[in-house]
Amino acid sequence: MQTLFLSVTLIVGAYLLGSISFAVVVSKFMQLPDPHTYGSGNPGATNVLRTGNKKAAMLTLLGDATKGLLAVMLAKYWLQTSTQIDWALPCVIAAVFIGHLFPIFHGFKGGKGVATACGILFGVNFILGIATLSTWFIVAFFFRYSSLAALAAAAFAPFYAALLFGLQPLCTAILLIGVLLTWRHRQNIINLLNGKETKIGKKNKPK
């Protein structure tokens, strides 16, 4: 019973942690416009960068990645001797990511989840994180589209996870992240197909 309570607590805590939108928090602290009001309207590091404030974008990136990493690391620590880790850890992974997408603290208007997903993957396994992040960097370097790089990384992450761990519930959680991340990028996919997607480094002034 105690183990079940611990698992549920970690899952709920992961969602609440994920619900902290660092794009909004950092923008308020640095007196920048609300990230929902300019550019793509997405509260994430790429959109914050469109203000021209690289420090704010970096803090947003680090904050969103760290909350994903922290949620997974805490769950692995507290559940390491538990028989429920096989289902509880994947639920924690899903919870922190869903919290980022639909944050209770910000009217359920969250980001697209790229940085948080990255933190989660590094928390699960360092090699998994490196492989997925490398995919992002390679696509971003050659094509200069953050969204395309994110979509490629989301597609390959479940494949990397399956190679490392086999077909486990953990892989299902990572596949879910990939599907949700792709869904959140649906407008970017349309923009890419129409040649209207903004490239990395191009500023889009706040309205």
C-alpha positions as CSV (number, residue, x, y, z in Angstrom):
1,M,0.0,0.0,0.0
2,Q,2.8,2.4,0.8
3,T,4.5,1.6,-2.5
4,L,1.3,2.3,-4.3
5,F,0.9,5.6,-2.5
6,L,4.5,6.5,-3.3
7,S,4.0,5.7,-7.0
8,V,0.8,7.8,-7.2
9,T,2.5,10.7,-5.3
10,L,5.4,10.6,-7.8
11,I,3.1,10.6,-10.8
12,V,1.0,13.6,-9.5
13,G,4.2,15.4,-8.4
14,A,5.6,14.8,-11.9
15,Y,2.6,16.4,-13.5
16,L,2.8,19.4,-11.2
17,L,6.5,19.8,-11.9
18,G,5.9,19.6,-15.6
19,S,3.2,22.3,-15.3
20,I,5.8,24.9,-14.4
21,S,6.3,26.8,-17.7
22,F,9.8,28.3,-17.6
23,A,9.1,30.3,-20.7
24,V,6.5,32.2,-18.8
25,V,8.4,32.3,-15.5
26,V,11.6,33.5,-17.1
27,S,9.8,36.1,-19.3
28,K,8.1,37.6,-16.3
29,F,11.3,37.7,-14.3
30,M,13.2,39.3,-17.2
31,Q,10.3,41.7,-18.0
32,L,9.8,40.2,-21.5
33,P,6.5,39.9,-23.3
34,D,4.3,36.8,-22.6
35,P,5.6,34.1,-25.0
36,H,2.0,33.3,-25.9
37,T,1.6,36.7,-27.5
38,Y,4.2,36.7,-30.3
39,G,5.9,34.5,-32.8
40,S,4.5,31.0,-32.8
41,G,2.7,31.7,-29.5
42,N,4.4,28.7,-28.0
43,P,5.9,29.1,-24.5
44,G,9.2,27.5,-25.3
45,A,12.9,28.4,-25.7
46,T,12.8,28.7,-29.5
47,N,10.0,31.3,-29.3
48,V,11.6,33.2,-26.4
49,L,14.7,33.4,-28.6
50,R,12.7,35.4,-31.1
51,T,12.8,38.3,-28.6
52,G,16.5,38.4,-29.2
53,N,17.2,37.7,-25.6
54,K,19.5,34.6,-25.7
55,K,19.9,34.5,-22.0
56,A,16.2,34.2,-21.5
57,A,16.0,31.5,-24.1
58,M,18.8,29.5,-22.5
59,L,17.2,29.7,-19.1
60,T,13.9,28.5,-20.5
61,L,15.7,25.6,-22.2
62,L,17.5,24.6,-19.1
63,G,14.5,24.9,-16.9
64,D,12.2,22.9,-19.1
65,A,14.9,20.2,-19.6
66,T,15.8,20.0,-15.9
67,K,12.2,19.4,-14.8
68,G,11.9,16.4,-17.1
69,L,15.3,15.1,-15.9
70,L,14.5,15.7,-12.2
71,A,11.1,14.0,-12.4
72,V,12.6,10.8,-13.9
73,M,15.7,10.8,-11.6
74,L,13.5,11.2,-8.5
75,A,11.2,8.4,-9.6
76,K,14.1,6.1,-10.3
77,Y,15.6,6.8,-6.9
78,W,12.5,6.3,-4.9
79,L,11.2,3.3,-6.9
80,Q,14.6,1.5,-7.3
81,T,13.6,-1.2,-4.8
82,S,9.9,-1.2,-5.8
83,T,8.2,-4.0,-7.8
84,Q,6.0,-1.3,-9.3
85,I,8.8,0.6,-11.1
86,D,7.9,-1.2,-14.4
87,W,4.6,0.7,-14.6
88,A,5.2,3.6,-12.3
89,L,8.2,5.0,-14.0
90,P,6.6,5.1,-17.5
91,C,3.6,6.9,-15.8
92,V,5.9,9.5,-14.3
93,I,7.5,10.1,-17.7
94,A,4.1,10.6,-19.3
95,A,2.9,12.8,-16.4
96,V,5.7,15.3,-16.5
97,F,5.5,15.6,-20.2
98,I,1.7,16.0,-20.2
99,G,2.2,18.6,-17.5
100,H,4.4,20.6,-19.8
101,L,1.9,20.3,-22.7
102,F,-1.2,21.1,-20.5
103,P,0.1,23.0,-17.4
104,I,-2.5,23.5,-14.7
105,F,-0.6,26.6,-13.5
106,H,-0.9,28.3,-16.9
107,G,-4.4,27.7,-18.1
108,F,-3.4,24.4,-19.7
109,K,-1.6,26.3,-22.5
110,G,1.8,24.7,-22.6
111,G,4.7,24.3,-24.8
112,K,5.6,21.6,-27.4
113,G,7.8,19.6,-25.2
114,V,11.1,19.4,-26.9
115,A,13.4,20.5,-24.0
116,T,11.3,18.5,-21.5
117,A,11.4,15.4,-23.6
118,C,15.2,15.8,-23.9
119,G,15.5,16.0,-20.1
120,I,13.3,12.9,-19.7
121,L,15.4,10.9,-22.1
122,F,18.6,11.8,-20.4
123,G,17.0,10.8,-17.1
124,V,16.0,7.4,-18.5
125,N,19.4,6.7,-20.0
126,F,22.4,8.8,-20.9
127,I,23.0,7.0,-24.2
128,L,19.4,7.4,-25.2
129,G,19.6,11.1,-24.5
130,I,22.8,11.5,-26.5
131,A,21.5,9.6,-29.5
132,T,18.2,11.5,-29.6
133,L,19.9,14.9,-29.1
134,S,22.4,14.1,-31.8
135,T,19.6,13.4,-34.2
136,W,18.1,16.8,-33.3
137,F,21.5,18.6,-33.9
138,I,22.2,16.9,-37.2
139,V,18.8,17.8,-38.7
140,A,18.9,21.3,-37.3
141,F,22.4,21.9,-38.6
142,F,21.6,20.9,-42.2
143,F,18.1,22.2,-42.5
144,R,17.9,25.1,-39.9
145,Y,14.4,24.2,-38.8
146,S,13.9,23.5,-35.1
147,S,10.6,21.9,-35.7
148,L,11.9,19.5,-38.3
149,A,14.7,18.5,-36.0
150,A,12.2,17.9,-33.2
151,L,10.0,15.8,-35.4
152,A,13.0,13.7,-36.5
153,A,14.2,13.2,-32.9
154,A,10.7,12.3,-31.8
155,A,10.5,9.7,-34.5
156,F,13.9,8.1,-33.7
157,A,13.7,8.2,-29.9
158,P,11.3,5.2,-29.5
159,F,13.5,3.3,-32.0
160,Y,16.6,4.0,-29.9
161,A,14.8,3.0,-26.7
162,A,13.7,-0.3,-28.2
163,L,17.3,-1.0,-29.3
164,L,18.5,-0.3,-25.7
165,F,15.8,-1.8,-23.6
166,G,13.7,-4.1,-25.8
167,L,9.9,-3.8,-26.0
168,Q,9.1,-2.6,-22.4
169,P,6.5,-0.3,-20.9
170,L,9.2,2.3,-20.8
171,C,9.3,2.3,-24.6
172,T,5.6,2.8,-24.7
173,A,5.9,6.0,-22.6
174,I,8.7,7.2,-25.0
175,L,6.5,6.4,-28.0
176,L,3.7,8.4,-26.4
177,I,5.9,11.4,-26.0
178,G,6.9,11.1,-29.6
179,V,3.3,11.0,-30.7
180,L,2.2,13.9,-28.5
181,L,5.2,16.0,-29.6
182,T,4.4,15.4,-33.2
183,W,0.8,16.3,-32.6
184,R,1.9,19.5,-30.9
185,H,3.9,20.3,-34.0
186,R,1.0,19.9,-36.4
187,Q,1.0,23.5,-37.4
188,N,4.7,23.4,-38.0
189,I,4.3,20.5,-40.3
190,I,1.8,22.5,-42.3
191,N,4.2,25.4,-42.4
192,L,7.1,23.2,-43.5
193,L,5.0,21.8,-46.3
194,N,4.0,25.3,-47.4
195,G,7.5,26.8,-47.0
196,K,6.4,29.2,-44.3
197,E,8.3,27.7,-41.3
198,T,10.6,30.1,-39.5
199,K,14.3,29.1,-39.5
200,I,16.5,29.0,-36.4
201,G,18.0,32.3,-35.6
202,K,15.4,34.4,-37.4
203,K,13.9,37.0,-35.2
204,N,10.1,37.5,-35.0
205,K,9.4,40.8,-33.1
206,P,6.8,40.7,-30.4
207,K,3.5,42.2,-31.2
